[in-house]
Amino acid sequence: MKICTYKRQTPLGEFKRLGLFFNETTIIDINLLWQKKFELEGFFSPKEKALNVAPSSLSLVLKNYQNSSISFFQESLEIYKNLSAQGILCTNDKGYISFDIKDDKEIKFDCPIDQINCYRDFYAHEKHVAKGFKKRNEKIPDAWYEIPAYYKGPTTGFIGHDEFIPWPSYTQKLDYELEFGLVIGKDGFNIKAENAMEHIFGYTIFNDISARDIQKKEMAIRLGPAKGKDFCSIVGPVIITADEFNYQEPNLKMNAIINGEIWSEGHTADAHYSWAQMIEHASKEEWILATDFMGSGTVGTGCGLELDKWIKPGDVVELEIEKIGRLKNIVDTPRLIKEQNA
């Protein structure tokens, strides 16, 4: 199943809603679907009950259902099939329980996970790691082969599909990073690798935007990254649930396409560490919680730093992962120039 958060502009402002894809273009509004179900069952306040049972927020669904969030969406899909077969299309107050994005041009996709508890980005692809250390005339440290290292970043800079990539005033070198993303759906503490897959809700495309000149300075001090990355992370356009891969780690083709030209290619399984190993490590004497987000680290060839090719304002950056889709964004004008022209 493919899960999204879509947004629509209305006279009352922008509304963000939790959606489930029925097919490639039809999106089910989860909250309105359950409202209709409760209307048909004769509840006194079906809208209020739907807000509790099926909130229009993926983060709330993951927190509420924990062990059964995927089952919740599977049940929702079956409810929709049953209602649509009967020609039941909207709630009593005229809220449509589904729509076709081919016909509704006002729909845009937000970051699919509306609230993230903790963000960890790993460094798991050896080809990418080796290239970075080679540029510094160093070999990969032995410690890299001993633990799946990661850094923690803020959760406030996450944006979604079709949004402009901000260019901070303090950087001259902006870079994309082609990564595989993961959303945790079940809390855990001291998780063993053999049990790790049951904690995964789903997978998505992740673009870890980096200010390379600032990151270089931070890492030279043996701290960071911080200002080199904290301003923007891009996720989407959808999350594909773990059941689509039989709860096994998938091996999916990855591409980065800049202005229609393929710059980067790789596979999710090129990583030196598995997701199970990364989850086990992250949860040692520490809780991982439903709504936590994890990045795999950049796949080999997956950024301009490796290629000595740099994105610039106005460039169209598209990251593509097999079976998930394509995450598209446009590089914005540097903030300093925008302020000078204001």
Secondary structure as UniProt FT lines:
FT   STRAND          2..10
FT   TURN            11..12
FT   STRAND          13..21
FT   STRAND          26..29
FT   HELIX           30..40
FT   TURN            41..42
FT   HELIX           46..53
FT   HELIX           58..65
FT   HELIX           66..68
FT   HELIX           69..85
FT   TURN            86..87
FT   TURN            92..93
FT   STRAND          98..100
FT   TURN            101..103
FT   TURN            105..106
FT   STRAND          108..109
FT   STRAND          119..122
FT   HELIX           126..135
FT   TURN            136..137
FT   HELIX           142..145
FT   STRAND          150..153
FT   TURN            156..157
FT   STRAND          158..159
FT   TURN            161..162
FT   STRAND          164..167
FT   TURN            169..170
FT   STRAND          174..175
FT   STRAND          177..184
FT   STRAND          188..189
FT   HELIX           193..199
FT   STRAND          200..207
FT   STRAND          210..211
FT   HELIX           212..220
FT   TURN            221..222
FT   TURN            227..231
FT   STRAND          233..241
FT   HELIX           242..245
FT   TURN            246..247
FT   STRAND          253..258
FT   TURN            259..260
FT   STRAND          261..267
FT   HELIX           268..270
FT   HELIX           275..282
FT   TURN            283..285
FT   STRAND          287..288
FT   TURN            290..291
FT   STRAND          293..295
FT   TURN            300..301
FT   HELIX           304..307
FT   TURN            313..314
FT   STRAND          316..321
FT   TURN            322..324
FT   STRAND          325..334
FT   HELIX           335..341
//
